[in-house]
Each structure stands twice: as C-alpha cells, then as structure tokens.
Amino acid sequence: MVVFRMSLKLALALFLLGAFYPILEALDNGLARTPPMGWLTWERFRCDTNCKKNPKNCISENLMMEMADRMAEDGYKDAGYEYVNLDDCWSAKERDAQERLQGDPERFPSGMKALGNYIHSRGLKFGIYADYGTKTCSGFPGSWGHFELDAQTFADWGVDMMKLDSCSSNVTTYSKGYPEMAHALNATGRPILFNCKWPFVLPHYGMKINYTLIAEYCNTWRNFWDIREKWSLVLMIVDYYALNQDVLIPASGPGHFNDPDMLVVGDNGLTVDQAQAHFAMWSILAAPLLMANDLRNISIPRRNILLNKEVIAVNQDPLGIMGRLVLQFSDRVNLWVKQLSKPQEWAVVFLNRYPSPQTVSLSLQQLGLKSLSGYNLRDIITHSDIGYRDSSKKYKYTIPATGALMMRIHP
C-alpha cells in the first residue's frame, strides 16, 4: 500500500513543475562544481599511530602512497575519484619552532610536501585534516589562533582539500571563525576545497543552522553523526536527510554540498546489497563520495559498486540537486527522485529497508512523470534496460533485501 504524506506530495509537485527552492550562493573558489570524490583514512584506519606493531595499517606516508597507487592503477581515478585524504592523527604532537604544524617525523619521514608531490605525481589530489579548536578530536594540535599560518602551511605542502573539524572549540565563534579560515585559504592563492564541520554541532547547543552563510564559506559540510559499518546507521543518516530535506535540498548545488559522511563500501560491516544501497543513496543525495576502506584488500563485488560509472554519473550530474523522498510504501520501501540535467531525465532509487525482498507497484504518473509517449527505464546498478513503460499504467518492481533498485528514466 502506498502511503502519501501531504507535505511530500506538495513538495514533489513543486519539484516537478520547476518551482525549486532558491539555490544558495557558493564559496567562490571555483571548486566542488560536482560532489568531490576520493578516499579518506578515518573509518577504516582510525588513529592507528603504532607503525612498529602495525606497519601496513598505521597512519603514515606509506599508507597514503599505497592508496594513491591503488586509486591510480585500479580504475578509481578513471572513475572520478581524485582526492587522497588524511584524517586525524597525521601530525606531530607539537608544532615546530616557527609554530607550524608538522607531520609526525617517524610516520612521515619524507615530509608532508614530499607526500603531496607523490600524490600529485599519480594524477591525484592531496587532502588533509585540521581542527578549528585548540586540539583535534584525538588530541593533536588544533588550528585555533593559527588559521592564517596553517592555511599557508597547507598551501606550501600542495594541499588540495582541507577538512576542518570542530573539537575543543567554542561554538559561539563559528560564524566568525570558519569564514576566517575560508578567507585564509583563499588568500594563499592555492585552490583548496574546504570541508567544514560547522553545522553539525550547532543544534546540540540550541543554535540554528544558517545554510546561506555556511554555503558562502564552505564547499561541503557535515551535518550529522559519523557513519559506521552498520546498516542501521546508514538508515539513520538517510532518515535525517529525509526529515530535513526541505532545508537541505536548497543548500545543495554546484560549489556547495551536504556531506552525510564517508562511504563504507568495501568494509565488511555491510552486505553487498546493503553496500549497493548505501552507494545508490549517497549518489542520489549528491553527497561527496569519499571512500573509507582498504583499497589493497577489497572484494570484486564491492569494488564494482564503487566503480559503477552509471551510478556515479547521477552523483556527478552538473545540476547538483539533492534527491527527494517522494513516496513511502508502508515502512519498508522508500522512493527517492532526483532531477538530472538532461531535459525530462530523472534518477530514482527504491530503498528497501526490510530484510527480505519487497515488490511494489506504481505508475510513473505517481512520480509526476506524465509524458504521453511514455518513458524508457534503465537499471543502472545491473546495467540493464528495463524497457518502455506507459506513464499511466502500474508496473511491479522488486527490490532486494536491505538493498536498492536504482533507475535512470527518460522519455
């Protein structure tokens, strides 16, 4: 049985008629015209700094270089993944004599600039982590009081993307401090994509989120809890985006994107179908696609998910519109729709939350697609044509257990 929510039905009508919410202005650095794609250390490797005990998996230049190699040689770069990003725990415990951040000398003996040069030599980009406050979340030096110095240091190292976390900080200063860091990055003259943790903390202190202001200074931003390798947490993040979609959709566009956190496709916490659903949802949400996995040890099915260029094309569509939840089939199947840049072309995700396959029946008219000539449907997960569908007739669609069916639709 199809359950409609009036607010969603009205929003869908406006969405399909082109009566979009006004798109926010973006940080004017020319970056993130589509959601950034790459790889990130955190979820898989955390804060492992013991290279004597765990040399292959500690946060080090060797780990970063090996991941850059895999991205360049195993098809990821060709598919669009370009950033190779450090998260927390890369730095020494103290700044140097000139108050500059420095890499841990044992784990990054060649220096951070040399690491950036190596990543660039593979045709990739170098991303790094910093913290707004006095200490990072793992206790390393923060950037508070050193915004200009740290921005210039990163530029000197050849950094292309910076994540600014929010630990050990005063939330009441964010509306002034995050823009200060944005200005400091721009003042270096080096294009550095700016990922902010700015909006995530505000509601916990009873403060409202001003996405117009945030989009003015940040290319991407985290607005919910960290992801983990659990299906329940993937659904929790999806539900947050559904509940807040009327606010989050206008915040998304070229140069400025919501960030629901990393992709955990490739780790073992999700089944293949769950990993596929996770990837499909992040793509229709116009989310950054930052892999958090071990590219040296990834199964072929999960690698194929990450290299699915048809799904990636939905994520990288130049309109940059975040998809919208438009239908709910009881509490088991949700249907999301995203407008694409080609006229009358759409992406659709059926998300099955339930641990058994589900079959639903609907017409394309229920999605607002009413072309008299009907539509052609393609399953972009399996790369197979579903075929022609009369827009007025109902057809059945089957979605795998805790999985997804993702389609591209055009007249």
ChimeraX attribute file (.defattr): number of C-alpha atoms within 10 A of each C-alpha:
attribute: neighborCount
match mode: 1-to-1
recipient: residues
	/A:1	9
	/A:2	13
	/A:3	10
	/A:4	13
	/A:5	12
	/A:6	9
	/A:7	10
	/A:8	18
	/A:9	17
	/A:10	11
	/A:11	19
	/A:12	22
	/A:13	14
	/A:14	13
	/A:15	17
	/A:16	15
	/A:17	10
	/A:18	10
	/A:19	11
	/A:20	13
	/A:21	14
	/A:22	9
	/A:23	15
	/A:24	20
	/A:25	19
	/A:26	26
	/A:27	22
	/A:28	14
	/A:29	20
	/A:30	13
	/A:31	20
	/A:32	21
	/A:33	19
	/A:34	21
	/A:35	28
	/A:36	25
	/A:37	23
	/A:38	25
	/A:39	26
	/A:40	26
	/A:41	26
	/A:42	19
	/A:43	20
	/A:44	18
	/A:45	17
	/A:46	16
	/A:47	17
	/A:48	18
	/A:49	19
	/A:50	13
	/A:51	14
	/A:52	9
	/A:53	10
	/A:54	11
	/A:55	15
	/A:56	12
	/A:57	19
	/A:58	23
	/A:59	28
	/A:60	26
	/A:61	24
	/A:62	17
	/A:63	19
	/A:64	24
	/A:65	17
	/A:66	16
	/A:67	22
	/A:68	30
	/A:69	18
	/A:70	17
	/A:71	26
	/A:72	19
	/A:73	12
	/A:74	15
	/A:75	14
	/A:76	20
	/A:77	21
	/A:78	13
	/A:79	16
	/A:80	18
	/A:81	23
	/A:82	25
	/A:83	28
	/A:84	27
	/A:85	26
	/A:86	24
	/A:87	21
	/A:88	22
	/A:89	26
	/A:90	25
	/A:91	21
	/A:92	17
	/A:93	15
	/A:94	14
	/A:95	15
	/A:96	11
	/A:97	7
	/A:98	7
	/A:99	11
	/A:100	16
	/A:101	23
	/A:102	18
	/A:103	22
	/A:104	20
	/A:105	14
	/A:106	13
	/A:107	22
	/A:108	20
	/A:109	14
	/A:110	12
	/A:111	16
	/A:112	25
	/A:113	18
	/A:114	15
	/A:115	22
	/A:116	25
	/A:117	17
	/A:118	19
	/A:119	25
	/A:120	19
	/A:121	12
	/A:122	17
	/A:123	14
	/A:124	22
	/A:125	22
	/A:126	28
	/A:127	26
	/A:128	21
	/A:129	21
	/A:130	29
	/A:131	25
	/A:132	28
	/A:133	21
	/A:134	19
	/A:135	20
	/A:136	22
	/A:137	17
	/A:138	11
	/A:139	13
	/A:140	20
	/A:141	22
	/A:142	26
	/A:143	23
	/A:144	18
	/A:145	12
	/A:146	16
	/A:147	22
	/A:148	18
	/A:149	18
	/A:150	21
	/A:151	25
	/A:152	21
	/A:153	18
	/A:154	27
	/A:155	21
	/A:156	14
	/A:157	17
	/A:158	23
	/A:159	27
	/A:160	23
	/A:161	25
	/A:162	23
	/A:163	23
	/A:164	24
	/A:165	26
	/A:166	25
	/A:167	19
	/A:168	16
	/A:169	17
	/A:170	12
	/A:171	19
	/A:172	11
	/A:173	9
	/A:174	19
	/A:175	14
	/A:176	9
	/A:177	19
	/A:178	22
	/A:179	16
	/A:180	15
	/A:181	23
	/A:182	24
	/A:183	15
	/A:184	17
	/A:185	25
	/A:186	19
	/A:187	14
	/A:188	17
	/A:189	11
	/A:190	17
	/A:191	17
	/A:192	24
	/A:193	25
	/A:194	26
	/A:195	23
	/A:196	26
	/A:197	23
	/A:198	24
	/A:199	21
	/A:200	16
	/A:201	19
	/A:202	17
	/A:203	11
	/A:204	10
	/A:205	9
	/A:206	8
	/A:207	12
	/A:208	10
	/A:209	16
	/A:210	13
	/A:211	22
	/A:212	14
	/A:213	15
	/A:214	25
	/A:215	24
	/A:216	17
	/A:217	25
	/A:218	26
	/A:219	32
	/A:220	29
	/A:221	26
	/A:222	20
	/A:223	23
	/A:224	18
	/A:225	14
	/A:226	13
	/A:227	18
	/A:228	17
	/A:229	18
	/A:230	16
	/A:231	18
	/A:232	13
	/A:233	14
	/A:234	24
	/A:235	16
	/A:236	15
	/A:237	18
	/A:238	17
	/A:239	13
	/A:240	14
	/A:241	23
	/A:242	19
	/A:243	12
	/A:244	10
	/A:245	18
	/A:246	15
	/A:247	14
	/A:248	19
	/A:249	25
	/A:250	18
	/A:251	25
	/A:252	29
	/A:253	25
	/A:254	25
	/A:255	25
	/A:256	31
	/A:257	32
	/A:258	26
	/A:259	25
	/A:260	25
	/A:261	24
	/A:262	23
	/A:263	27
	/A:264	23
	/A:265	27
	/A:266	27
	/A:267	22
	/A:268	15
	/A:269	14
	/A:270	21
	/A:271	17
	/A:272	19
	/A:273	20
	/A:274	23
	/A:275	29
	/A:276	23
	/A:277	30
	/A:278	24
	/A:279	24
	/A:280	28
	/A:281	25
	/A:282	25
	/A:283	25
	/A:284	28
	/A:285	30
	/A:286	30
	/A:287	28
	/A:288	25
	/A:289	27
	/A:290	24
	/A:291	27
	/A:292	23
	/A:293	23
	/A:294	20
	/A:295	20
	/A:296	12
	/A:297	10
	/A:298	15
	/A:299	13
	/A:300	10
	/A:301	14
	/A:302	18
	/A:303	17
	/A:304	14
	/A:305	23
	/A:306	24
	/A:307	19
	/A:308	16
	/A:309	18
	/A:310	16
	/A:311	25
	/A:312	24
	/A:313	16
	/A:314	28
	/A:315	32
	/A:316	26
	/A:317	21
	/A:318	16
	/A:319	18
	/A:320	28
	/A:321	27
	/A:322	26
	/A:323	29
	/A:324	25
	/A:325	23
	/A:326	22
	/A:327	21
	/A:328	19
	/A:329	18
	/A:330	11
	/A:331	11
	/A:332	16
	/A:333	23
	/A:334	18
	/A:335	20
	/A:336	23
	/A:337	24
	/A:338	27
	/A:339	24
	/A:340	23
	/A:341	14
	/A:342	11
	/A:343	9
	/A:344	14
	/A:345	16
	/A:346	20
	/A:347	24
	/A:348	26
	/A:349	26
	/A:350	28
	/A:351	27
	/A:352	27
	/A:353	23
	/A:354	15
	/A:355	11
	/A:356	12
	/A:357	15
	/A:358	20
	/A:359	12
	/A:360	15
	/A:361	13
	/A:362	16
	/A:363	17
	/A:364	19
	/A:365	15
	/A:366	16
	/A:367	19
	/A:368	15
	/A:369	20
	/A:370	16
	/A:371	15
	/A:372	10
	/A:373	11
	/A:374	18
	/A:375	20
	/A:376	18
	/A:377	21
	/A:378	19
	/A:379	20
	/A:380	23
	/A:381	20
	/A:382	13
	/A:383	13
	/A:384	11
	/A:385	13
	/A:386	14
	/A:387	11
	/A:388	15
	/A:389	18
	/A:390	17
	/A:391	23
	/A:392	16
	/A:393	13
	/A:394	15
	/A:395	13
	/A:396	9
	/A:397	12
	/A:398	14
	/A:399	22
	/A:400	20
	/A:401	17
	/A:402	25
	/A:403	26
	/A:404	28
	/A:405	22
	/A:406	27
	/A:407	27
	/A:408	23
	/A:409	23
	/A:410	19
	/A:411	18
